[in-house]
Each structure stands twice: as structure tokens, then as C-alpha cells.
């Protein structure tokens, strides 16, 4: 994750109760001099907002779930069937299958409002899935009937709200993440414990990660991030008036040899140590543990890209 510069500012205007009381006491009809009407919310004015754009990793896919339980769904389905409802009446999704969870990361509280524009299954550019679901990308798509790209939605919202931070996570679906993981998961779980298939040489992997395709996807991601900046500029923000946070993806089942990974935070690099058994032990002596890890990954991927 990139360095984050926190500039969340709070601008509130209060009318002193003492001044109001004194003015009323001295004449009842005495006017209280004000500097003028309160400014409308917009760039630099009003309560701060954090906006999130991207795919299911940002939208909050599976954010309704608290864990697994055989006792009752209430122990696992923490937010219930309305977890993804984000329309004004809380009766459904604004964009079906975007799965914008109420537990999504933008909703941090503490006087800071959150906006979730991300969409499960989204790519860098807007498209409609094979089963007919609209997937807004990080662009300015607008068909004139209400369907817009995430950059266009951000621009419209930011012009009327005080957006101080924009969080972005995108690119996984441009590499066909869901189909690759499903293929790899099938290979992994059906292979023998003494010769596990990690699918690193499968066609589903090699075709998506050629040098040419990696370069192409990187270029699309860069364009998407530039669109975010353009949206904020068009909404009336100077580049220094807001912060951008670009998130990378986690490794749900890291290789045993990945004992440590470096991440850069605002305070400097942080080393995250991943504890694991020996490479031999993890691959050969614990097929049940390996299967359980695969099941957890299957649960993670299950709704991805819908």
C-alpha cells in the first residue's frame, strides 16, 4: 500500500449560545449579525468524506459475513441479507451485483463520512458482464440513462461534498482473477498431497501474465488512476487538497517460502512476517490442512466477479 498523507480537515461553524441568549435578552427582536449564509458543501467546505473506487476487494464483497457456524446463520451472517443494500430506501442495490457492503472500509466514523463507488467484478474500464450486469470502471462512461463509470460518479459527488481522500483498488479482474483462481483451486484440491499442482504453468496463468499483457494492464491501471485525478480536478479540487490511497491485493495463501513481505506506510516500511511450517511439512504431511486452506480460498473467491 502506498504512503498515505492524512489531511482530513474538519470545518465547523458554531453560533455561541451565550451570544444568542444575550441578544434575545436585550430586546427580544434584536438581530444577530452573521457573516452570511453557510457555504454549501463542496471542495474544502463541509464535513469530510472518504470515497472508495475499485473492484470487489474495495466494494466490501463478503463483508456481511462474520465467520462460519453450524449453529445458526445469525452467527455468521452478521449484517444479514440487506448488507449490500445501498439505495436511499435501503431496499436494494443501486447497481445490482456490485455488492457494496455496509462494513466496507470507507465507513470509518469519527465525523468522517464514507462513500462506496466500487463494484464487485469491476475492471479498469466499464463493461457489461456476459450475464447482463453493469460493471462501472475507473472511467467517465455515461450512457445518459443513469449508468456511469466510477470516475464520472466521483466527479459528480465530489463537486457537492468535501472529499478529502480517495481509496482505489483495481486491476485483479483485468488479469481474469476469478477464472484463474477457480482453475488453480480445482487443480490444487484434486492433485495428490505428494505432488501438489500449484498451476503456475497452467495456460490460464501463463496467458494472462505474459510480458505484453502485464504491460497492457499496467497501462490501463495508470489510466484509471489518472481518471481519478481528472475527476477531482474537474470537481474543483487542487491536487494538494485531497489524498489518494492505492491498495494492492493480499495473498490469501502465501507460499511457505514467503516468510516476510515489505509494505510501505506513511511512517516508513513495515515488515510483516508470515509464520508457516517448513516447505516440506506444509506440502506433504498435512493434506487436510492444505485442503482447509483451499476451502477458505474457495469461500473468498465464491462471489468474486458476480
C-alpha positions in Angstrom: 0.0 0.0 0.0 1.3 3.4 -0.9 2.1 6.2 1.6 -0.9 7.9 2.9 -0.9 11.6 3.7 -3.8 12.2 6.0 -5.2 15.6 5.6 -8.7 15.2 6.9 -9.8 18.6 7.9 -12.9 19.5 9.9 -14.5 22.8 9.4 -17.5 23.6 11.5 -19.2 26.8 12.3 -20.8 27.3 15.6 -23.0 30.2 16.9 -22.3 30.8 20.5 -25.3 30.1 22.7 -24.2 32.9 25.0 -24.2 35.5 22.2 -27.7 34.3 21.1 -29.1 34.5 24.6 -27.7 37.9 25.2 -29.1 39.3 22.0 -32.6 37.9 22.8 -32.4 39.3 26.4 -31.6 42.9 25.3 -34.6 43.3 23.1 -36.2 40.1 22.0 -36.2 41.3 18.4 -32.5 42.1 18.3 -30.9 40.8 15.2 -27.8 38.6 15.5 -25.2 39.7 13.0 -23.9 36.8 11.0 -21.1 36.7 8.5 -23.5 35.4 5.8 -25.3 32.2 4.9 -23.4 29.0 5.5 -21.4 27.9 2.4 -22.8 24.9 0.5 -20.8 21.7 0.9 -18.2 21.2 -1.8 -14.4 21.2 -2.3 -12.9 22.4 1.1 -16.3 23.0 2.7 -18.4 20.8 4.9 -17.9 17.5 6.7 -15.1 15.4 5.3 -15.7 12.3 3.1 -13.6 9.3 2.1 -14.6 7.8 -1.3 -13.6 4.3 -2.4 -13.4 3.1 -6.0 -12.4 -0.2 -7.5 -13.5 -3.9 -7.6 -14.8 -6.4 -5.0 -11.7 -6.1 -2.9 -12.7 -2.5 -2.2 -16.5 -2.7 -2.5 -16.7 -5.0 0.6 -17.6 -8.3 -1.1 -18.4 -10.8 1.6 -18.4 -8.0 4.1 -21.6 -9.3 5.6 -20.0 -12.5 6.9 -18.6 -12.7 10.4 -17.3 -16.3 10.1 -18.6 -19.9 9.9 -21.1 -21.6 12.2 -23.2 -24.7 12.1 -25.5 -23.4 14.9 -27.3 -20.6 13.2 -26.8 -18.3 10.2 -27.1 -15.4 12.6 -23.7 -16.2 14.0 -22.1 -16.0 10.5 -24.3 -13.6 8.5 -23.6 -10.7 10.7 -25.2 -7.9 8.6 -28.0 -10.0 7.1 -29.5 -10.0 3.7 -29.5 -6.2 3.5 -25.7 -5.9 3.8 -25.3 -4.8 0.2 -28.4 -2.6 0.0 -27.1 0.9 -0.8 -30.1 2.7 -2.3 -31.8 5.6 -0.4 -34.7 3.4 0.8 -32.3 0.5 1.8 -34.4 -1.9 -0.3 -31.8 -3.0 -2.8 -28.6 -2.2 -4.6 -28.2 0.9 -6.7 -26.2 -1.3 -9.2 -27.2 -5.0 -9.0 -24.3 -7.3 -8.1 -21.9 -4.5 -7.2 -22.1 -5.8 -3.6 -21.2 -2.6 -1.8 -21.2 -3.7 1.8 -22.2 -1.6 4.8 -19.0 -2.8 6.5 -16.8 -1.5 3.7 -13.6 0.3 4.7 -14.7 3.9 3.9 -17.1 3.9 6.8 -14.6 4.8 9.4 -16.8 7.0 11.5 -15.4 9.7 13.9 -17.1 12.5 12.0 -15.8 11.3 8.6 -18.4 10.1 6.1 -17.9 7.3 3.6 -18.9 6.7 0.0 -18.5 3.3 -1.7 -18.5 3.6 -5.5 -16.6 0.3 -6.0 -18.2 -2.6 -7.7 -17.6 -6.4 -7.5 -16.2 -7.7 -10.7 -15.2 -4.2 -12.0 -12.2 -3.7 -14.3 -10.3 -0.6 -15.2 -12.9 0.2 -18.0 -16.7 -0.1 -17.9 -18.3 -3.2 -19.4 -21.4 -5.3 -19.1 -20.8 -8.9 -18.0 -21.9 -11.9 -20.0 -24.9 -12.4 -17.7 -26.0 -8.8 -18.2 -24.7 -7.0 -15.2 -23.3 -3.5 -15.5 -19.8 -3.1 -14.1 -18.6 0.5 -13.9 -14.8 1.0 -14.4 -12.5 3.9 -13.5 -13.6 6.0 -16.4 -16.1 8.6 -17.5 -18.6 6.3 -19.1 -22.1 7.8 -19.3 -24.9 6.3 -21.4 -27.3 9.0 -20.4 -29.7 6.7 -18.7 -28.0 6.7 -15.3 -25.2 4.2 -15.9 -21.9 5.9 -15.3 -18.3 5.0 -14.7 -16.8 5.3 -11.3 -14.7 8.4 -12.2 -17.8 10.1 -13.5 -19.7 9.3 -10.3 -16.8 10.5 -8.2 -16.6 13.8 -10.1 -20.4 14.5 -9.6 -20.3 13.6 -5.9 -17.1 15.5 -5.1 -18.4 18.7 -6.6 -21.1 18.8 -3.9 -19.2 17.2 -1.0 -15.9 17.8 0.8 -14.0 14.7 -0.4 -10.6 14.6 1.4 -9.4 11.1 0.5 -10.0 8.7 -2.4 -9.1 5.0 -2.0 -8.6 2.9 -5.1 -8.1 -0.9 -5.6 -8.3 -2.1 -9.2 -6.6 -4.5 -11.7 -7.3 -8.0 -10.5 -10.2 -8.6 -12.9 -8.1 -7.2 -15.8 -6.0 -10.3 -15.2 -9.1 -12.5 -15.1 -8.6 -13.2 -11.4 -11.7 -15.2 -10.7 -11.2 -17.7 -13.6 -7.6 -18.1 -12.7 -8.2 -18.8 -9.1 -11.1 -21.2 -9.8 -8.9 -23.2 -12.2 -5.9 -23.2 -9.8 -8.1 -24.1 -6.9 -9.5 -27.1 -8.7 -6.0 -28.2 -9.7 -4.7 -27.8 -6.2 -7.5 -29.7 -4.4 -7.7 -32.6 -6.9 -3.9 -33.1 -7.0 -2.3 -35.7 -4.6 -0.6 -34.4 -1.5 2.7 -35.8 -2.5 2.6 -33.9 -5.9 0.5 -30.8 -5.5 -0.4 -28.8 -8.6 0.2 -25.1 -7.9 -0.9 -24.3 -11.5 1.9 -21.8 -12.1 2.5 -23.3 -15.5 -1.2 -23.6 -16.4 -2.4 -21.9 -19.6 -4.9 -19.8 -17.5 -1.9 -18.3 -15.7 0.7 -18.1 -18.4 -1.7 -16.5 -21.0 -2.6 -13.7 -18.6 0.9 -12.9 -17.3 2.9 -12.6 -20.5 5.1 -9.5 -20.6 2.9 -7.9 -23.2 -0.3 -8.4 -21.2 1.2 -7.3 -17.9 2.4 -4.1 -19.6 -1.1 -3.6 -21.1 -2.9 -4.0 -17.8 -0.4 -1.7 -16.0 -1.1 1.0 -18.6 -4.9 0.6 -18.1 -4.4 0.9 -14.3 -2.3 4.0 -14.8 -5.1 5.5 -17.0 -7.7 4.6 -14.4 -5.7 6.4 -11.6 -5.2 9.4 -13.9 -9.0 9.5 -14.4 -9.5 9.7 -10.7 -7.2 12.7 -10.6 -9.0 14.3 -13.5 -12.4 13.7 -11.8 -11.2 15.6 -8.7 -9.8 18.4 -10.8 -13.0 18.7 -12.8 -14.9 18.8 -9.5 -12.9 21.9 -8.4 -10.1 20.4 -6.3 -6.4 21.3 -6.3 -4.1 18.2 -6.3 -2.9 19.2 -2.8 -6.5 19.4 -1.4 -7.0 15.6 -1.2 -5.1 12.4 -0.8 -5.1 9.2 -2.9 -4.6 5.8 -1.4 -3.9 3.0 -3.9 -4.3 -0.5 -2.4 -2.6 -3.7 -3.6 -4.1 -7.2 -3.2 -3.3 -9.6 -0.3 -2.0 -13.1 -0.8 -4.7 -15.3 0.9 -2.5 -18.4 0.9 1.2 -17.3 0.7 3.8 -19.8 -0.3 5.7 -21.3 2.6 8.9 -19.7 1.4 7.3 -16.2 1.7 8.5 -15.7 5.2 8.3 -11.9 5.1 6.9 -9.2 3.0 7.6 -5.4 2.9 4.9 -2.8 2.9 5.4 0.9 2.9 3.2 3.0 5.2 3.3 6.7 5.9 5.6 6.1 8.9 8.1 4.1 6.8 8.5 0.5 5.7 6.9 -2.2 7.8 7.9 -5.9 7.7 5.1 -8.4 8.0 6.3 -11.8 8.9 4.3 -14.7 7.7 4.7 -17.7 10.0 4.4 -21.1 8.4 5.7 -24.6 8.7 8.6 -25.8 6.6 8.0 -26.1 2.9 8.2 -29.9 3.0 5.9 -30.2 6.1 3.2 -27.9 4.6 3.1 -29.7 1.3 3.4 -33.4 2.2 2.5 -34.1 5.8 -0.7 -32.0 6.1 -3.1 -32.6 3.2 -6.1 -31.9 5.5 -4.6 -28.5 6.4 -3.9 -27.9 2.7 -7.5 -28.8 1.8 -8.8 -26.5 4.5 -6.8 -23.6 3.1 -8.2 -24.3 -0.3 -11.8 -24.3 1.1 -11.1 -20.9 2.7 -9.9 -19.5 -0.6 -12.9 -21.0 -2.4 -15.2 -19.1 0.1 -13.2 -15.9 -0.7 -13.5 -16.3 -4.4 -17.0 -17.7 -4.5 -18.8 -14.4 -5.1 -16.0 -12.5 -6.7 -16.8 -11.1 -10.1 -20.5 -11.6 -9.9 
